[in-house]
Amino acid sequence: MSVNVSKGTNMKFLYAGIAIALLISVLAPFLASPDPDGLESAAGNIMDEATLSEMETSAPFVESPMPDYAIEGQGKTGEILAIVAGTLLVLGISFGLGKLAKK
């Protein structure tokens, strides 16, 4: 079975995907739950509180450039900027790897 899709249709699909990804990036800080995620609550079920608090206060192996998906001191704007920057970075890396794989 052969599907004939034009390059223009592919580009429209690509641009729509990028627009949706950026829209989700902008809305994410307002839609995210303040409750612990599944990993945190699972760790809380199997570890004692002292071990968890020790892990939270220990120095990370690698410092995050934007911890907790935010830019410190910027509030919701910092969260939006951090998530949009991360989204664009991942899209750029994916584009570059796609170009390399095509060769």
N, CA, C and O atoms as a printed pandas DataFrame, in Angstrom:
     atom_number atom_name residue_name chain_id  residue_number  x_coord  y_coord  z_coord
0              1         N          MET        A               1    0.841   -1.163    0.000
1              2        CA          MET        A               1    0.000    0.000    0.000
2              3         C          MET        A               1    0.891    1.233    0.000
3              4         O          MET        A               1    1.791    1.357    0.831
4              5         N          SER        A               2    0.645    2.115   -0.907
5              6        CA          SER        A               2    1.453    3.315   -1.062
6              7         C          SER        A               2    0.612    4.551   -0.770
7              8         O          SER        A               2   -0.507    4.690   -1.264
8              9         N          VAL        A               3    1.170    5.443    0.041
9             10        CA          VAL        A               3    0.474    6.680    0.350
10            11         C          VAL        A               3    1.274    7.818   -0.250
11            12         O          VAL        A               3    2.473    7.942   -0.003
12            13         N          ASN        A               4    0.607    8.647   -1.039
13            14        CA          ASN        A               4    1.269    9.762   -1.693
14            15         C          ASN        A               4    0.897   11.043   -0.944
15            16         O          ASN        A               4   -0.218   11.549   -1.072
16            17         N          VAL        A               5    1.851   11.558   -0.160
17            18        CA          VAL        A               5    1.620   12.766    0.619
18            19         C          VAL        A               5    2.592   13.824    0.123
19            20         O          VAL        A               5    3.790   13.570   -0.001
20            21         N          SER        A               6    2.072   15.012   -0.160
21            22        CA          SER        A               6    2.935   16.074   -0.674
22            23         C          SER        A               6    3.788   16.669    0.438
23            24         O          SER        A               6    3.481   16.539    1.623
24            25         N          LYS        A               7    4.863   17.324    0.023
25            26        CA          LYS        A               7    5.753   17.967    0.999
26            27         C          LYS        A               7    5.031   19.088    1.735
27            28         O          LYS        A               7    5.280   19.312    2.920
28            29         N          GLY        A               8    4.149   19.786    1.054
29            30        CA          GLY        A               8    3.388   20.868    1.685
30            31         C          GLY        A               8    2.515   20.362    2.815
31            32         O          GLY        A               8    2.408   21.011    3.855
32            33         N          THR        A               9    1.893   19.219    2.625
33            34        CA          THR        A               9    1.066   18.625    3.673
34            35         C          THR        A               9    1.922   18.229    4.863
35            36         O          THR        A               9    1.521   18.423    6.010
36            37         N          ASN        A              10    3.102   17.674    4.598
37            38        CA          ASN        A              10    4.019   17.313    5.683
38            39         C          ASN        A              10    4.442   18.543    6.476
39            40         O          ASN        A              10    4.513   18.496    7.704
40            41         N          MET        A              11    4.723   19.638    5.784
41            42        CA          MET        A              11    5.159   20.857    6.472
42            43         C          MET        A              11    4.023   21.440    7.309
43            44         O          MET        A              11    4.257   21.916    8.420
44            45         N          LYS        A              12    2.787   21.407    6.788
45            46        CA          LYS        A              12    1.645   21.891    7.566
46            47         C          LYS        A              12    1.489   21.057    8.842
47            48         O          LYS        A              12    1.230   21.595    9.919
48            49         N          PHE        A              13    1.649   19.752    8.708
49            50        CA          PHE        A              13    1.560   18.849    9.854
50            51         C          PHE        A              13    2.665   19.168   10.863
51            52         O          PHE        A              13    2.415   19.186   12.068
52            53         N          LEU        A              14    3.880   19.420   10.379
53            54        CA          LEU        A              14    5.005   19.762   11.240
54            55         C          LEU        A              14    4.746   21.072   11.981
55            56         O          LEU        A              14    4.950   21.157   13.192
56            57         N          TYR        A              15    4.298   22.091   11.251
57            58        CA          TYR        A              15    4.028   23.389   11.880
58            59         C          TYR        A              15    2.893   23.288   12.898
59            60         O          TYR        A              15    2.944   23.929   13.947
60            61         N          ALA        A              16    1.882   22.498   12.598
61            62        CA          ALA        A              16    0.774   22.301   13.540
62            63         C          ALA        A              16    1.289   21.614   14.812
63            64         O          ALA        A              16    0.891   21.980   15.918
64            65         N          GLY        A              17    2.164   20.630   14.657
65            66        CA          GLY        A              17    2.736   19.941   15.813
66            67         C          GLY        A              17    3.567   20.866   16.676
67            68         O          GLY        A              17    3.491   20.811   17.903
68            69         N          ILE        A              18    4.367   21.720   16.041
69            70        CA          ILE        A              18    5.176   22.687   16.786
70            71         C          ILE        A              18    4.277   23.677   17.521
71            72         O          ILE        A              18    4.533   24.008   18.678
72            73         N          ALA        A              19    3.227   24.147   16.855
73            74        CA          ALA        A              19    2.299   25.090   17.483
74            75         C          ALA        A              19    1.608   24.454   18.693
75            76         O          ALA        A              19    1.449   25.098   19.730
76            77         N          ILE        A              20    1.202   23.200   18.558
77            78        CA          ILE        A              20    0.547   22.502   19.670
78            79         C          ILE        A              20    1.524   22.313   20.830
79            80         O          ILE        A              20    1.156   22.504   21.989
80            81         N          ALA        A              21    2.768   21.939   20.522
81            82        CA          ALA        A              21    3.779   21.760   21.566
82            83         C          ALA        A              21    4.021   23.072   22.319
83            84         O          ALA        A              21    4.140   23.073   23.544
84            85         N          LEU        A              22    4.093   24.177   21.590
85            86        CA          LEU        A              22    4.312   25.471   22.238
86            87         C          LEU        A              22    3.084   25.910   23.038
87            88         O          LEU        A              22    3.228   26.518   24.098
88            89         N          LEU        A              23    1.887   25.611   22.549
89            90        CA          LEU        A              23    0.673   25.933   23.286
90            91         C          LEU        A              23    0.630   25.166   24.609
91            92         O          LEU        A              23    0.303   25.732   25.652
92            93         N          ILE        A              24    0.960   23.888   24.557
93            94        CA          ILE        A              24    1.009   23.091   25.786
94            95         C          ILE        A              24    2.072   23.647   26.727
95            96         O          ILE        A              24    1.868   23.679   27.941
96            97         N          SER        A              25    3.207   24.086   26.178
97            98        CA          SER        A              25    4.278   24.666   27.001
98            99         C          SER        A              25    3.800   25.910   27.740
99           100         O          SER        A              25    4.144   26.115   28.904
100          101         N          VAL        A              26    3.019   26.727   27.076
101          102        CA          VAL        A              26    2.535   27.959   27.692
102          103         C          VAL        A              26    1.458   27.658   28.738
103          104         O          VAL        A              26    1.397   28.320   29.775
104          105         N          LEU        A              27    0.614   26.668   28.470
105          106        CA          LEU        A              27   -0.483   26.361   29.389
106          107         C          LEU        A              27   -0.073   25.457   30.554
107          108         O          LEU        A              27   -0.765   25.425   31.572
108          109         N          ALA        A              28    1.019   24.733   30.432
109          110        CA          ALA        A              28    1.420   23.741   31.433
110          111         C          ALA        A              28    1.519   24.290   32.857
111          112         O          ALA        A              28    1.035   23.634   33.779
112          113         N          PRO        A              29    2.118   25.451   33.079
113          114        CA          PRO        A              29    2.209   25.931   34.469
114          115         C          PRO        A              29    0.838   26.162   35.123
115          116         O          PRO        A              29    0.713   26.082   36.345
116          117         N          PHE        A              30   -0.167   26.443   34.328
117          118        CA          PHE        A              30   -1.493   26.709   34.863
118          119         C          PHE        A              30   -2.307   25.422   35.043
119          120         O          PHE        A              30   -3.257   25.389   35.826
120          121         N          LEU        A              31   -1.932   24.364   34.314
121          122        CA          LEU        A              31   -2.675   23.113   34.357
122          123         C          LEU        A              31   -2.019   22.048   35.238
123          124         O          LEU        A              31   -2.659   21.057   35.588
124          125         N          ALA        A              32   -0.760   22.244   35.594
125          126        CA          ALA        A              32   -0.021   21.229   36.357
126          127         C          ALA        A              32   -0.587   21.084   37.764
127          128         O          ALA        A              32   -1.012   22.060   38.382
128          129         N          SER        A              33   -0.585   19.865   38.253
129          130        CA          SER        A              33   -1.081   19.576   39.592
130          131         C          SER        A              33   -0.025   19.909   40.641
131          132         O          SER        A              33    1.151   19.610   40.439
132          133         N          PRO        A              34   -0.417   20.519   41.749
133          134        CA          PRO        A              34    0.545   20.793   42.819
134          135         C          PRO        A              34    0.848   19.552   43.659
135          136         O          PRO        A              34    1.780   19.561   44.463
136          137         N          ASP        A              35    0.068   18.491   43.478
137          138        CA          ASP        A              35    0.286   17.252   44.223
138          139         C          ASP        A              35    1.529   16.549   43.693
139          140         O          ASP        A              35    1.908   16.747   42.539
140          141         N          PRO        A              36    2.172   15.720   44.534
141          142        CA          PRO        A              36    3.366   15.006   44.085
142          143         C          PRO        A              36    3.049   14.088   42.902
143          144         O          PRO        A              36    1.964   13.514   42.811
144          145         N          ASP        A              37    4.011   13.967   42.013
145          146        CA          ASP        A              37    3.792   13.077   40.870
146          147         C          ASP        A              37    3.901   11.619   41.305
147          148         O          ASP        A              37    4.216   11.329   42.459
148          149         N          GLY        A              38    3.642   10.719   40.389
149          150        CA          GLY        A              38    3.643    9.294   40.699
150          151         C          GLY        A              38    4.947    8.802   41.277
151          152         O          GLY        A              38    4.950    7.970   42.184
152          153         N          LEU        A              39    6.068    9.309   40.760
153          154        CA          LEU        A              39    7.376    8.868   41.245
154          155         C          LEU        A              39    7.591    9.286   42.695
155          156         O          LEU        A              39    8.066    8.499   43.514
156          157         N          GLU        A              40    7.238   10.525   43.003
157          158        CA          GLU        A              40    7.407   11.011   44.376
158          159         C          GLU        A              40    6.507   10.256   45.347
159          160         O          GLU        A              40    6.951    9.887   46.435
160          161         N          SER        A              41    5.255   10.019   44.975
161          162        CA          SER        A              41    4.362    9.316   45.897
162          163         C          SER        A              41    4.750    7.847   46.037
163          164         O          SER        A              41    4.582    7.269   47.111
164          165         N          ALA        A              42    5.270    7.226   44.960
165          166        CA          ALA        A              42    5.744    5.839   45.061
166          167         C          ALA        A              42    6.969    5.764   45.971
167          168         O          ALA        A              42    7.095    4.834   46.768
168          169         N          ALA        A              43    7.868    6.734   45.856
169          170        CA          ALA        A              43    9.046    6.758   46.732
170          171         C          ALA        A              43    8.615    6.946   48.180
171          172         O          ALA        A              43    9.204    6.357   49.087
172          173         N          GLY        A              44    7.585    7.770   48.402
173          174        CA          GLY        A              44    7.083    7.975   49.754
174          175         C          GLY        A              44    6.482    6.718   50.353
175          176         O          GLY        A              44    6.468    6.550   51.572
176          177         N          ASN        A              45    5.980    5.826   49.491
177          178        CA          ASN        A              45    5.387    4.575   49.974
178          179         C          ASN        A              45    6.443    3.536   50.349
179          180         O          ASN        A              45    6.188    2.682   51.198
180          181         N          ILE        A              46    7.623    3.595   49.731
181          182        CA          ILE        A              46    8.622    2.553   49.985
182          183         C          ILE        A              46    9.819    3.016   50.804
183          184         O          ILE        A              46   10.609    2.190   51.260
184          185         N          MET        A              47    9.966    4.328   50.999
185          186        CA          MET        A              47   11.091    4.857   51.777
186          187         C          MET        A              47   10.565    5.580   53.009
187          188         O          MET        A              47    9.447    6.095   53.022
188          189         N          ASP        A              48   11.397    5.605   54.038
189          190        CA          ASP        A              48   10.997    6.359   55.223
190          191         C          ASP        A              48   11.261    7.846   54.995
191          192         O          ASP        A              48   12.044    8.219   54.122
192          193         N          GLU        A              49   10.610    8.679   55.778
193          194        CA          GLU        A              49   10.675   10.133   55.627
194          195         C          GLU        A              49   12.098   10.674   55.782
195          196         O          GLU        A              49   12.468   11.621   55.089
196          197         N          ALA        A              50   12.897   10.095   56.673
197          198        CA          ALA        A              50   14.272   10.572   56.893
198          199         C          ALA        A              50   15.123   10.386   55.641
199          200         O          ALA        A              50   15.895   11.274   55.279
200          201         N          THR        A              51   14.988    9.246   54.982
201          202        CA          THR        A              51   15.753    8.988   53.751
202          203         C          THR        A              51   15.336    9.948   52.649
203          204         O          THR        A              51   16.182   10.478   51.928
204          205         N          LEU        A              52   14.028   10.174   52.517
205          206        CA          LEU        A              52   13.540   11.102   51.485
206          207         C          LEU        A              52   14.041   12.522   51.722
207          208         O          LEU        A              52   14.484   13.185   50.784
208          209         N          SER        A              53   13.976   12.990   52.954
209          210        CA          SER        A              53   14.429   14.356   53.234
210          211         C          SER        A              53   15.940   14.481   53.048
211          212         O          SER        A              53   16.427   15.532   52.630
212          213         N          GLU        A              54   16.687   13.413   53.356
213          214        CA          GLU        A              54   18.138   13.422   53.126
214          215         C          GLU        A              54   18.436   13.513   51.630
215          216         O          GLU        A              54   19.344   14.237   51.221
216          217         N          MET        A              55   17.680   12.786   50.817
217          218        CA          MET        A              55   17.879   12.826   49.370
218          219         C          MET        A              55   17.537   14.204   48.800
219          220         O          MET        A              55   18.199   14.673   47.874
220          221         N          GLU        A              56   16.501   14.856   49.351
221          222        CA          GLU        A              56   16.108   16.183   48.872
222          223         C          GLU        A              56   17.143   17.245   49.189
223          224         O          GLU        A              56   17.310   18.198   48.428
224          225         N          THR        A              57   17.847   17.089   50.317
225          226        CA          THR        A              57   18.827   18.101   50.719
226          227         C          THR        A              57   20.232   17.828   50.189
227          228         O          THR        A              57   21.099   18.699   50.260
228          229         N          SER        A              58   20.464   16.630   49.658
229          230        CA          SER        A              58   21.803   16.327   49.145
230          231         C          SER        A              58   22.054   17.061   47.826
231          232         O          SER        A              58   21.121   17.380   47.089
232          233         N          ALA        A              59   23.328   17.320   47.545
233          234        CA          ALA        A              59   23.696   18.029   46.318
234          235         C          ALA        A              59   23.484   17.120   45.108
235          236         O          ALA        A              59   23.830   15.940   45.153
236          237         N          PRO        A              60   22.922   17.659   44.035
237          238        CA          PRO        A              60   22.714   16.839   42.836
238          239         C          PRO        A              60   24.034   16.538   42.125
239          240         O          PRO        A              60   25.017   17.263   42.277
240          241         N          PHE        A              61   24.035   15.469   41.357
241          242        CA          PHE        A              61   25.218   15.098   40.583
242          243         C          PHE        A              61   25.517   16.177   39.546
243          244         O          PHE        A              61   26.674   16.552   39.353
244          245         N          VAL        A              62   24.480   16.673   38.881
245          246        CA          VAL        A              62   24.599   17.753   37.895
246          247         C          VAL        A              62   23.535   18.790   38.223
247          248         O          VAL        A              62   22.369   18.445   38.412
248          249         N          GLU        A              63   23.926   20.053   38.292
249          250        CA          GLU        A              63   22.974   21.127   38.564
250          251         C          GLU        A              63   22.078   21.362   37.348
251          252         O          GLU        A              63   22.549   21.372   36.210
252          253         N          SER        A              64   20.814   21.547   37.597
253          254        CA          SER        A              64   19.868   21.847   36.532
254          255         C          SER        A              64   19.944   23.332   36.198
255          256         O          SER        A              64   20.013   24.158   37.108
256          257         N          PRO        A              65   19.932   23.692   34.917
257          258        CA          PRO        A              65   19.952   25.119   34.578
258          259         C          PRO        A              65   18.645   25.817   34.975
259          260         O          PRO        A              65   18.639   27.015   35.254
260          261         N          MET        A              66   17.540   25.064   34.999
261          262        CA          MET        A              66   16.247   25.619   35.389
262          263         C          MET        A              66   15.522   24.617   36.287
263          264         O          MET        A              66   14.640   23.893   35.825
264          265         N          PRO        A              67   15.894   24.571   37.578
265          266        CA          PRO        A              67   15.274   23.586   38.477
266          267         C          PRO        A              67   13.767   23.805   38.603
267          268         O          PRO        A              67   13.282   24.936   38.584
268          269         N          ASP        A              68   13.053   22.711   38.732
269          270        CA          ASP        A              68   11.591   22.728   38.873
270          271         C          ASP        A              68   10.897   23.429   37.702
271          272         O          ASP        A              68    9.828   24.015   37.875
272          273         N          TYR        A              69   11.496   23.370   36.526
273          274        CA          TYR        A              69   10.907   23.958   35.316
274          275         C          TYR        A              69   10.552   25.421   35.529
275          276         O          TYR        A              69    9.454   25.859   35.184
276          277         N          ALA        A              70   11.487   26.172   36.099
277          278        CA          ALA        A              70   11.220   27.584   36.377
278          279         C          ALA        A              70   12.512   28.385   36.347
279          280         O          ALA        A              70   13.605   27.841   36.500
280          281         N          ILE        A              71   12.364   29.671   36.149
281          282        CA          ILE        A              71   13.469   30.613   36.273
282          283         C          ILE        A              71   13.223   31.351   37.589
283          284         O          ILE        A              71   12.188   31.995   37.760
284          285         N          GLU        A              72   14.171   31.257   38.509
285          286        CA          GLU        A              72   13.981   31.794   39.852
286          287         C          GLU        A              72   13.619   33.277   39.831
287          288         O          GLU        A              72   14.185   34.068   39.077
288          289         N          GLY        A              73   12.660   33.624   40.682
289          290        CA          GLY        A              73   12.262   35.014   40.845
290          291         C          GLY        A              73   11.331   35.547   39.781
291          292         O          GLY        A              73   10.974   36.724   39.816
292          293         N          GLN        A              74   10.929   34.723   38.840
293          294        CA          GLN        A              74   10.084   35.201   37.745
294          295         C          GLN        A              74    8.623   34.766   37.861
295          296         O          GLN        A              74    7.793   35.200   37.062
296          297         N          GLY        A              75    8.292   33.925   38.830
297          298        CA          GLY        A              75    6.911   33.474   38.998
298          299         C          GLY        A              75    6.449   32.621   37.825
299          300         O          GLY        A              75    7.220   31.849   37.255
300          301         N          LYS        A              76    5.180   32.774   37.476
301          302        CA          LYS        A              76    4.593   31.988   36.368
302          303         C          LYS        A              76    5.270   32.309   35.040
303          304         O          LYS        A              76    5.397   31.432   34.186
304          305         N          THR        A              77    5.704   33.549   34.857
305          306        CA          THR        A              77    6.390   33.924   33.614
306          307         C          THR        A              77    7.680   33.128   33.468
307          308         O          THR        A              77    8.012   32.678   32.372
308          309         N          GLY        A              78    8.402   32.954   34.560
309          310        CA          GLY        A              78    9.632   32.166   34.535
310          311         C          GLY        A              78    9.365   30.708   34.224
311          312         O          GLY        A              78   10.146   30.063   33.525
312          313         N          GLU        A              79    8.255   30.184   34.746
313          314        CA          GLU        A              79    7.889   28.801   34.438
314          315         C          GLU        A              79    7.580   28.648   32.951
315          316         O          GLU        A              79    8.034   27.702   32.308
316          317         N          ILE        A              80    6.811   29.580   32.416
317          318        CA          ILE        A              80    6.468   29.531   30.990
318          319         C          ILE        A              80    7.729   29.613   30.140
319          320         O          ILE        A              80    7.904   28.821   29.213
320          321         N          LEU        A              81    8.602   30.556   30.444
321          322        CA          LEU        A              81    9.835   30.724   29.659
322          323         C          LEU        A              81   10.723   29.484   29.735
323          324         O          LEU        A              81   11.310   29.080   28.732
324          325         N          ALA        A              82   10.823   28.880   30.916
325          326        CA          ALA        A              82   11.655   27.691   31.073
326          327         C          ALA        A              82   11.101   26.526   30.257
327          328         O          ALA        A              82   11.858   25.813   29.599
328          329         N          ILE        A              83    9.791   26.333   30.296
329          330        CA          ILE        A              83    9.191   25.215   29.571
330          331         C          ILE        A              83    9.250   25.454   28.063
331          332         O          ILE        A              83    9.521   24.525   27.302
332          333         N          VAL        A              84    9.000   26.678   27.626
333          334        CA          VAL        A              84    9.096   26.989   26.191
334          335         C          VAL        A              84   10.536   26.804   25.711
335          336         O          VAL        A              84   10.763   26.251   24.634
336          337         N          ALA        A              85   11.507   27.260   26.500
337          338        CA          ALA        A              85   12.917   27.085   26.124
338          339         C          ALA        A              85   13.269   25.606   26.023
339          340         O          ALA        A              85   13.952   25.194   25.086
340          341         N          GLY        A              86   12.811   24.811   26.976
341          342        CA          GLY        A              86   13.064   23.373   26.937
342          343         C          GLY        A              86   12.411   22.710   25.740
343          344         O          GLY        A              86   13.003   21.838   25.104
344          345         N          THR        A              87   11.192   23.124   25.434
345          346        CA          THR        A              87   10.480   22.573   24.277
346          347         C          THR        A              87   11.219   22.904   22.987
347          348         O          THR        A              87   11.413   22.033   22.139
348          349         N          LEU        A              88   11.631   24.159   22.836
349          350        CA          LEU        A              88   12.367   24.554   21.632
350          351         C          LEU        A              88   13.710   23.839   21.538
351          352         O          LEU        A              88   14.145   23.475   20.445
352          353         N          LEU        A              89   14.364   23.637   22.671
353          354        CA          LEU        A              89   15.638   22.917   22.687
354          355         C          LEU        A              89   15.453   21.474   22.223
355          356         O          LEU        A              89   16.229   20.975   21.408
356          357         N          VAL        A              90   14.435   20.814   22.737
357          358        CA          VAL        A              90   14.168   19.422   22.338
358          359         C          VAL        A              90   13.786   19.355   20.860
359          360         O          VAL        A              90   14.231   18.453   20.151
360          361         N          LEU        A              91   12.970   20.296   20.387
361          362        CA          LEU        A              91   12.608   20.321   18.965
362          363         C          LEU        A              91   13.850   20.537   18.100
363          364         O          LEU        A              91   14.006   19.895   17.062
364          365         N          GLY        A              92   14.730   21.440   18.529
365          366        CA          GLY        A              92   15.958   21.695   17.773
366          367         C          GLY        A              92   16.879   20.491   17.726
367          368         O          GLY        A              92   17.432   20.165   16.676
368          369         N          ILE        A              93   17.044   19.830   18.861
369          370        CA          ILE        A              93   17.879   18.626   18.908
370          371         C          ILE        A              93   17.275   17.534   18.024
371          372         O          ILE        A              93   17.991   16.850   17.293
372          373         N          SER        A              94   15.961   17.380   18.098
373          374        CA          SER        A              94   15.286   16.366   17.268
374          375         C          SER        A              94   15.462   16.670   15.793
375          376         O          SER        A              94   15.702   15.762   14.997
376          377         N          PHE        A              95   15.348   17.927   15.422
377          378        CA          PHE        A              95   15.538   18.333   14.031
378          379         C          PHE        A              95   16.969   18.011   13.571
379          380         O          PHE        A              95   17.180   17.467   12.487
380          381         N          GLY        A              96   17.937   18.359   14.418
381          382        CA          GLY        A              96   19.337   18.082   14.080
382          383         C          GLY        A              96   19.622   16.596   13.945
383          384         O          GLY        A              96   20.307   16.176   13.012
384          385         N          LEU        A              97   19.098   15.793   14.876
385          386        CA          LEU        A              97   19.301   14.338   14.784
386          387         C          LEU        A              97   18.604   13.765   13.563
387          388         O          LEU        A              97   19.110   12.834   12.936
388          389         N          GLY        A              98   17.439   14.319   13.218
389          390        CA          GLY        A              98   16.739   13.873   12.012
390          391         C          GLY        A              98   17.551   14.158   10.763
391          392         O          GLY        A              98   17.613   13.327    9.858
392          393         N          LYS        A              99   18.177   15.333   10.707
393          394        CA          LYS        A              99   19.034   15.682    9.558
394          395         C          LYS        A              99   20.236   14.752    9.471
395          396         O          LYS        A              99   20.626   14.329    8.383
396          397         N          LEU        A             100   20.824   14.433   10.632
397          398        CA          LEU        A             100   21.977   13.524   10.651
398          399         C          LEU        A             100   21.565   12.109   10.217
399          400         O          LEU        A             100   22.297   11.442    9.486
400          401         N          ALA        A             101   20.413   11.669   10.663
401          402        CA          ALA        A             101   19.945   10.320   10.324
402          403         C          ALA        A             101   19.580   10.207    8.852
403          404         O          ALA        A             101   19.663    9.122    8.275
404          405         N          LYS        A             102   19.181   11.302    8.247
405          406        CA          LYS        A             102   18.774   11.308    6.840
406          407         C          LYS        A             102   19.978   11.114    5.914
407          408         O          LYS        A             102   19.832   10.605    4.802
408          409         N          LYS        A             103   21.157   11.517    6.370
409          410        CA          LYS        A             103   22.365   11.427    5.525
410          411         C          LYS        A             103   22.802   10.012    5.334
411          412         O          LYS        A             103   23.797    9.761    4.653
